[in-house]
Amino acid sequence: ARQMNTIYSALTQPEESLTVSFCENGGSSRPSFIFTGIGQILGVKPQYVGDDIKREAISPCFELAAAGDHEAEKFFMNRPEWRDRLSLVKNAASIPRGRLSVSSAGKLYSKDINITATRVDKYRSCKFAYFLQYGLKVKPRVKATFQAPEAGTFIHYILENVTRDVMAAGGFENTNRDEIERITEKHTRAYIESALDGFKDKSKRFVYLFGRLVKDAVSIACAMAEELSSSDFVPLDFELMFSKGGDMPPAVVTDGDSQVTVNGKVDRVDGWIHDGKLYVKVVDYKTGLKEFSLSDVLNGIGLQMLIYLFVLQKKGKIRYDAEIVPAGVLYMPAREVILSMDRNSTDGDIEKQRAKSLRRHGLLLNDGDVIEAMEHGSTPKYIPVKFNKDGDAQGDSLVDAEKFGILSRHIDSVLLDMGKSLRNGEISADPYFKNSLDNACLYCDYYEACHFGDDKADHVRYISKLRPGQVWDKMRQKEESDGR
């Protein structure tokens, strides 16, 4: 609401004319909703300015020449100090990417692959982008722009430290909202002093943005406190590291000839002891809009929480001294959501939509005792479960022990396939594509260097959103075809 009011005020200030523009960058940039909204309301169609403005400076003009602009190319080819450079760039652009030799791939990645879960996601999003970022270590141009506060880092810091303090003081069931706000304020002050140097040399805009972020952090922390106060699961670990010499060993899969090792960390691990067993749940704080998707998992994307859940299942006894049972993985929204509501919406409508935005996304063990321990009551507010009239839990997020086993074997297969592909030198551009607003090319740092489609090996991998039943069928079919 504050943002919309600021936008409205800015757009209504001009007395004579208002010009709204955006930079179209080869399809990788899109106009703001403000741009398209004004056009729809006023019935105004955007006017394409073209590349003339880029001719006013050397670097943008050189980019036009490299892209084939005749006038810009003529300008640089007539200047000896630029001619050779332009020729090199144009010749390089015409070279097909091909693939690495096995020996070259071995020098880059070695026989035993050692990676993070983030890199797994990058590789499964597009092999060529992975090669540029982690093979050649190409760094994108850094724009000289003001950087707003790192929201994710701050929110993670607050949630971890608030949880630690509350648990040390007796648990969430013994804490009220006022206490959560007090603890959040204490750690906010500590963060300002330690991470932001007391706002030294920070602009007024930075301080203002951070102040808004603090208000969001209080709301998020209070929602987390409310969830944990109605749960038998308690936080066991924060920022749990999975690596050689870390809190837990890394995930390791091998086919006998080589192995893939995945290192990383999870934001929080919750646990509940029942019948002598420790049921564990992995929680990931998400400051973005990402939701858990079984279709993504089928395609090898978004595996991080599951990878570490299964390491806990296999190796967790060395840390917790109990038999471990996987109880689930959940994305916890760590952001304040701006609700898009009809102006005639009632308070009840708004509250219903707000409650929906607080729901976690992920997978939970389909066990009545576990679900009740996750969140007490017949109408869960946070966990992605509903109850029918007979009191039975329902929802696409529910899985049994057999399906957790299928997921574990599927992830092992994905990691081994990735290792084999890396060692074979495969660097084709194969970006995933769900829709125009969710695809690997949309915000890719290497978009300009890719020349997607110039190489016959390039192809888009379309990812359809499948129903859970379809995903499980495909995973079972793959197991059968692989002979597992």
C-alpha positions in Angstrom: 0.0 0.0 0.0 2.9 2.4 0.8 4.6 1.6 -2.5 1.4 2.1 -4.5 0.7 5.5 -2.8 4.3 6.6 -3.6 3.9 5.6 -7.2 0.6 7.4 -7.5 2.0 10.6 -5.9 5.0 10.6 -8.3 2.8 10.0 -11.4 0.3 12.7 -10.6 2.9 15.5 -9.9 3.6 16.6 -13.5 1.6 19.6 -14.7 2.3 19.5 -18.5 3.5 16.0 -19.5 4.7 12.7 -18.3 7.1 10.4 -20.1 7.5 6.8 -19.0 10.1 4.5 -20.5 11.9 1.3 -20.1 15.0 -0.3 -21.7 14.3 -3.3 -23.9 17.4 -5.5 -23.7 17.1 -8.3 -26.3 14.0 -9.8 -24.6 15.7 -10.1 -21.1 14.0 -7.0 -19.8 10.4 -6.3 -19.4 8.4 -3.2 -18.7 7.2 -2.5 -15.2 3.5 -3.0 -14.4 3.3 0.8 -14.2 4.3 1.1 -17.8 1.7 -1.4 -19.1 -0.9 -0.2 -16.6 -0.7 3.4 -17.8 -1.0 2.3 -21.4 -4.1 0.3 -20.7 -5.8 3.0 -18.6 -5.1 5.9 -21.0 -5.3 3.8 -24.2 -1.8 4.8 -25.2 0.5 2.5 -27.2 4.2 2.6 -26.5 6.5 4.2 -29.1 9.7 2.3 -29.9 12.6 4.8 -29.7 15.2 2.4 -31.3 18.9 2.3 -30.8 19.7 5.9 -31.6 20.4 6.8 -27.9 23.0 4.0 -27.7 25.1 5.8 -30.4 25.9 8.6 -28.1 28.5 6.7 -26.1 31.4 4.4 -27.2 30.6 1.2 -25.2 26.8 1.0 -26.1 27.7 1.9 -29.7 30.3 -0.9 -29.8 27.7 -3.4 -28.6 25.5 -2.3 -31.5 28.3 -2.9 -33.9 29.0 -6.3 -32.5 25.3 -7.2 -32.8 25.4 -6.3 -36.6 24.2 -2.7 -36.7 25.6 -1.5 -40.1 26.2 2.2 -39.2 27.8 1.4 -35.9 29.9 -1.3 -37.5 31.1 1.1 -40.2 32.1 3.6 -37.6 34.4 1.2 -35.8 35.8 -0.5 -38.8 37.1 2.8 -40.1 39.1 3.3 -36.9 42.3 1.2 -36.6 42.3 1.2 -32.8 38.8 -0.5 -32.8 38.9 -2.6 -36.0 40.8 -5.6 -34.7 38.8 -5.7 -31.5 35.5 -5.7 -33.4 36.7 -8.4 -35.8 37.7 -10.6 -32.8 34.3 -10.2 -31.2 32.3 -10.9 -34.4 34.4 -14.0 -35.2 34.0 -15.3 -31.7 30.3 -14.9 -31.9 30.1 -17.2 -34.9 32.0 -20.1 -33.3 29.7 -22.9 -32.3 29.9 -23.9 -28.6 30.2 -27.6 -29.3 31.3 -29.6 -26.3 34.3 -30.0 -24.1 36.7 -32.9 -24.6 36.7 -35.5 -21.8 40.2 -34.4 -20.9 39.3 -30.7 -20.7 36.2 -31.5 -18.7 38.4 -33.6 -16.3 40.6 -30.6 -15.8 37.7 -28.4 -15.0 35.6 -30.7 -12.8 37.7 -33.7 -11.9 36.5 -37.3 -11.7 34.8 -36.9 -8.4 32.4 -33.9 -8.6 32.2 -31.7 -5.5 29.4 -29.2 -5.6 26.6 -27.4 -3.7 22.9 -27.8 -4.0 22.7 -24.3 -5.6 25.0 -25.5 -8.3 22.8 -28.6 -8.9 19.9 -26.2 -9.5 22.1 -24.1 -11.9 23.2 -27.1 -13.9 19.6 -28.4 -14.2 18.4 -25.0 -15.3 20.9 -24.7 -18.1 24.2 -26.6 -18.8 25.8 -23.7 -20.7 25.0 -21.1 -18.0 26.6 -23.5 -15.5 29.7 -23.9 -17.7 30.2 -20.1 -18.0 29.6 -19.5 -14.3 31.4 -22.4 -12.6 33.6 -23.8 -15.4 35.0 -20.6 -17.0 34.1 -18.5 -14.0 32.8 -15.7 -16.2 31.5 -12.8 -14.2 28.7 -10.6 -15.5 29.2 -6.8 -15.7 28.4 -5.2 -12.4 26.2 -2.1 -12.8 27.1 1.0 -10.7 23.8 1.2 -9.0 22.6 1.7 -5.4 22.2 -1.6 -3.6 19.2 -1.8 -1.3 19.6 -3.7 2.0 20.1 -7.4 1.6 16.7 -8.4 2.8 17.4 -12.1 2.8 20.5 -11.9 4.9 18.8 -9.7 7.5 15.6 -11.8 7.7 17.6 -15.0 8.1 19.7 -13.3 10.9 16.5 -12.2 12.7 14.7 -15.5 12.5 17.7 -17.5 13.6 18.5 -15.3 16.6 14.9 -14.8 17.7 14.4 -18.5 17.7 17.6 -19.1 19.7 16.6 -16.6 22.3 13.0 -17.9 22.7 14.2 -21.6 22.9 16.7 -20.6 25.6 14.0 -18.8 27.6 11.6 -21.8 27.7 10.1 -22.2 24.2 7.5 -20.5 22.0 4.5 -21.7 24.0 5.7 -19.4 26.9 6.3 -16.3 24.7 3.8 -13.6 23.6 3.9 -11.1 20.7 5.3 -8.3 22.8 8.3 -10.5 23.8 8.9 -11.4 20.2 8.9 -7.8 19.2 11.3 -6.9 22.0 13.7 -9.7 21.0 13.5 -8.7 17.3 14.2 -5.1 18.2 17.3 -6.2 20.2 18.7 -8.2 17.3 17.9 -5.5 14.8 20.1 -3.1 16.8 22.9 -5.7 16.9 22.6 -6.2 13.1 22.8 -2.5 12.5 25.9 -2.1 14.5 27.7 -5.3 13.3 26.7 -5.6 9.7 25.8 -2.0 8.7 28.3 -0.1 10.9 25.6 1.9 12.6 24.4 3.2 9.2 27.7 5.0 8.7 28.0 6.4 5.2 24.5 5.0 4.4 22.1 7.3 2.5 18.7 8.4 3.9 17.0 6.2 1.3 19.0 3.1 2.6 17.9 3.9 6.2 14.3 4.4 5.1 14.3 1.0 3.2 15.8 -0.7 6.1 13.2 0.7 8.4 10.5 -0.8 6.2 12.3 -4.1 6.2 12.4 -4.1 10.0 8.6 -3.9 10.2 8.4 -6.8 7.8 10.8 -8.8 10.0 8.7 -8.3 13.1 5.6 -9.6 11.3 7.5 -12.6 9.9 9.0 -13.4 13.3 5.6 -13.2 15.0 4.0 -15.5 12.4 6.9 -18.0 13.0 6.4 -17.8 16.8 2.6 -18.4 16.4 3.3 -21.5 14.3 5.9 -23.0 16.6 3.8 -22.3 19.7 1.1 -24.7 18.4 3.6 -27.4 17.4 5.3 -30.3 19.2 8.2 -30.0 16.7 11.0 -27.8 18.2 14.0 -26.2 16.4 17.1 -28.4 16.8 19.6 -26.7 14.6 20.1 -23.5 12.6 22.3 -23.0 9.5 23.2 -26.7 9.8 26.3 -27.3 7.6 26.6 -30.4 5.5 30.3 -30.8 4.5 33.5 -32.6 5.2 34.3 -31.3 8.7 30.9 -29.6 9.0 28.0 -30.3 11.4 26.9 -33.2 9.2 28.6 -35.1 6.4 27.8 -34.1 2.9 25.5 -36.0 0.6 27.5 -38.5 -1.4 26.3 -40.7 -4.3 28.5 -43.1 -6.3 28.2 -45.5 -9.2 31.5 -47.3 -8.4 33.6 -45.5 -10.9 33.1 -41.9 -9.6 31.1 -40.0 -7.1 29.2 -36.8 -6.6 29.4 -34.9 -3.3 26.9 -32.2 -2.4 27.7 -29.7 0.3 25.6 -26.9 1.7 23.4 -25.9 4.6 19.8 -25.7 5.7 18.2 -22.8 7.5 16.6 -24.8 10.3 16.0 -28.4 11.4 13.0 -29.1 13.6 12.5 -32.4 15.5 9.9 -34.3 17.5 10.5 -37.5 19.5 7.8 -40.1 19.3 8.0 -43.8 20.3 11.8 -43.5 20.7 12.3 -42.1 17.1 13.2 -38.6 16.1 11.0 -37.2 13.4 12.8 -34.4 11.6 11.6 -31.6 9.3 13.8 -29.4 7.2 12.7 -25.7 7.0 14.0 -23.2 4.4 13.3 -19.5 4.7 12.2 -18.0 1.4 12.3 -14.3 0.9 11.4 -14.7 -2.8 8.2 -16.1 -4.4 9.5 -19.7 -5.0 7.1 -22.5 -4.1 7.9 -26.2 -3.7 7.0 -28.1 -6.9 7.0 -31.9 -7.5 7.3 -31.2 -11.2 10.5 -29.3 -10.5 11.9 -32.2 -8.4 11.1 -34.6 -11.3 13.2 -32.4 -13.5 16.0 -32.2 -11.0 15.3 -28.6 -9.8 14.7 -27.5 -6.2 16.3 -30.6 -4.6 18.2 -28.9 -1.8 15.9 -29.6 1.2 15.3 -33.1 0.1 19.0 -33.8 -0.4 19.7 -32.8 3.2 16.6 -34.5 4.7 17.8 -37.8 3.3 21.4 -37.2 4.7 19.7 -36.6 8.1 17.8 -39.8 7.7 20.9 -41.9 6.9 23.5 -40.1 9.1 21.5 -38.1 11.6 22.0 -40.6 14.5 25.6 -39.4 14.9 24.3 -35.9 15.8 21.0 -36.6 17.5 21.6 -40.0 19.0 18.3 -41.4 17.8 16.8 -43.2 14.9 15.8 -40.6 12.3 12.5 -40.6 10.4 11.9 -38.0 7.7 8.8 -36.0 8.5 8.9 -33.4 5.8 10.4 -30.4 4.1 8.8 -26.9 4.1 9.4 -23.6 2.5 8.6 -20.9 5.1 7.6 -17.5 3.5 10.0 -15.0 4.9 8.5 -11.8 3.4 5.5 -9.6 3.8 3.2 -10.1 0.9 1.4 -7.2 -0.8 -2.1 -8.5 -1.3 -3.9 -7.8 -4.5 -7.6 -7.4 -3.5 -10.7 -6.0 -5.1 -11.7 -2.6 -3.6 -15.0 -4.1 -2.4 -13.2 -6.8 -0.4 -14.4 -7.2 3.2 -12.1 -7.5 6.2 -12.9 -11.2 6.2 -11.8 -11.5 2.6 -8.5 -9.7 3.3 -7.8 -11.9 6.4 -8.5 -15.1 4.4 -6.1 -14.0 1.7 -3.4 -13.0 4.2 -3.7 -16.4 6.0 -3.3 -18.1 2.6 0.0 -16.2 2.0 1.3 -17.6 5.3 0.9 -21.2 4.3 4.1 -23.2 4.0 4.9 -25.2 0.8 6.5 -28.6 0.7 6.0 -32.3 1.6 4.9 -33.9 4.9 4.8 -37.5 6.1 1.2 -38.7 5.8 0.9 -39.9 9.4 -1.9 -38.6 11.7 0.3 -38.3 14.8 3.0 -36.5 12.8 0.5 -34.0 11.3 -1.0 -33.3 14.7 2.4 -32.7 16.1 3.3 -30.4 13.3 0.4 -28.1 14.1 -2.4 -28.7 16.6 -6.0 -28.3 15.7 -8.4 -29.3 13.1 -7.9 -26.3 10.9 -4.2 -25.9 10.2 -3.1 -22.3 9.4 0.5 -22.9 8.4 1.1 -26.5 7.2 -0.3 -27.4 3.7 -2.9 -29.8 5.0 -6.7 -29.9 5.2 -9.0 -32.3 7.0 -12.2 -33.8 5.5 -15.4 -34.2 7.5 -14.2 -37.6 8.8 -11.1 -35.9 10.2 -8.7 -37.5 7.7 -5.8 -35.3 6.4 -5.8 -34.4 2.8 -3.5 -32.6 0.4 -1.0 -33.0 -2.4 1.8 -32.3 0.1 1.2 -35.6 1.9 3.5 -38.5 1.1 4.1 -41.9 2.7 7.4 -43.6 3.5 7.4 -45.4 0.1 7.3 -42.1 -1.8 10.1 -40.6 0.3 12.1 -43.7 -0.7 11.2 -43.0 -4.4 12.4 -39.4 -4.0 15.6 -40.4 -2.4 16.5 -42.8 -5.2 15.4 -40.2 -7.9 17.7 -37.6 -6.4 20.6 -40.1 -6.4 19.9 -40.8 -10.1 19.7 -37.0 -10.9 23.1 -36.4 -9.2 24.8 -39.3 -10.9 23.5 -38.2 -14.3 24.8 -34.7 -13.7 28.2 -36.0 -12.7 28.4 -38.2 -15.9 27.2 -35.3 -18.1 29.8 -32.9 -16.6 32.7 -35.4 -17.1 31.6 -36.0 -20.7 31.9 -32.2 -21.4 28.3 -31.5 -22.2 27.8 -27.7 -22.3 24.8 -27.3 -24.6 22.4 -24.5 -23.9 19.2 -26.3 -22.7 17.3 -23.8 -20.6 14.2 -24.9 -18.8 11.0 -23.1 -19.7 7.7 -23.1 -17.8 6.2 -19.9 -19.1 7.2 -16.4 -20.1 7.7 -15.3 -16.5 9.5 -18.4 -15.3 12.3 -19.7 -17.4 16.1 -20.0 -17.3 16.7 -17.2 -19.8 14.6 -14.5 -18.2 17.2 -13.2 -15.7 20.3 -15.1 -16.9 23.5 -13.1 -16.4 24.9 -14.7 -19.6 22.0 -13.9 -21.9 24.1 -11.7 -24.2 26.9 -14.2 -24.5 24.7 -17.2 -25.2 23.5 -16.8 -28.8 20.9 -19.5 -28.0 19.7 -21.3 -31.1 22.9 -20.8 -33.2 24.1 -24.3 -32.2 22.2 -27.3 -33.4 22.6 -28.9 -29.9 20.6 -26.1 -28.3 17.1 -26.9 -27.2 14.5 -25.6 -24.7 13.4 -28.1 -22.0 9.7 -27.4 -21.4 8.6 -28.2 -17.9 4.8 -28.7 -17.5 3.1 -28.5 -14.1 2.0 -32.1 -13.6 -0.4 -33.4 -11.1 1.3 -35.2 -8.1 -0.1 -38.6 -9.3 1.5 -38.1 -12.7 4.9 -37.2 -11.1 4.9 -40.3 -9.0 4.0 -42.5 -12.0 6.9 -41.0 -14.0 9.4 -41.6 -11.2 8.2 -45.2 -10.8 8.4 -45.7 -14.6 12.0 -44.3 -14.6 13.0 -46.7 -11.8 11.6 -49.6 -13.8 13.4 -48.6 -17.0 16.7 -48.2 -15.0 16.2 -51.6 -13.5 16.1 -50.3 -9.9 
